[in-house]
């Protein structure tokens, strides 16, 4: 997910925070400090309420992180590659670079998230029982038990792309043997659930609950859009399943040496030949990718004296095999947020597949149908 910064790594998995998470954190902390804890714990000072609100908001997102880590660790155990986890305004998302190849694996990866939230709810409930009643610790534990139970239950709703929707899709996939059909059905159910949330949210607004209603409708809008996007992606994957990445790549491969000045790259390769990005090759070995965006980050006065090796994106680089499905290449571009992929076989650079190549092909294909 773009517009995020790295918080650290857990079990080798990068943990990122999207800028919208900061908004959600402040909103939750404020709502808890302004109304929830004053109702739960009368007679405490504003500082205490704010402290409880901040601690509760932090522990809530730790719970969300634990939920996403359970997905990621099970996925890794099943042989799937996990790139990162990103926390954002609606919770979190595990970014798998490879999707489950069987209905069983998808079921296991999806179901473990809600189960982990329910387990956390039980743990916080026990903590609340072991602490003195009417104490700040008991109030925080009670809140976290409730929200984790709510998170687990909400994610069991069969609305794609929620965990419950993925469980639902895995069951249809296992029954019909068709991932495409399962995705279509699950996405339509997910959209229906999203519209129900939108209608419910608007009804809450009309009844006077402005904030709660808008928030519910916003979640419904997000789920509706995500379900539709997934269906469109599945349709795209289906339409390009017989196309290989190598058939659309730019070839023969144009590459630049690491010692080339940035000015030569810009004026010779970008301006003259229209190459917005090129692989950087040293003695036949791919050592990076340099793009126009990299050059723009450098002051023009330094272009002539700076080699491309100082501004390029170094390894590890996302690459694709020449015989790999074009759909997988598109998914990899989206996941990594890149506009081009080096096409390599047995460590040898064959060409460069760009997003422009893919869009050009899809547009021509659309015009011919």
Buried (B, 14 or more C-beta within 10 A) or exposed (E): BEEBEEBEEBEEBBBBBBEBBEEBBEBBBBBBBEEBBBEBBEEBEEEBBBBBBBBBBEBBBEBBBBBBBBBBBBBBEBEBEBBBBBBBBBBBBBBBBBBBEEBEBBBBBBBBBBBBBBBBBEBBBEBBEEBEEEEBBBBBBBBBBBBBBEBBBBBBBBBBBBBBBBBBBBBBBBEEEEBBBBBBBBBBBBBBBBBBBBEBBBEBBEEEBEEEBBBBBBBBBBBBEBBBEBBEBBEBBEBBEEBBBBBBBBBEBBBBBBEBBBBBBBEBBBEEEEBBBBBBBEEEEBBBBBBBEBBEEBEEEEBEEBBBBEBBBEEEBBBBBBEBBBBBBBBBBEBBEBBBBBBBBEEEBBBBBBBBBBEEBBEEEEEEE
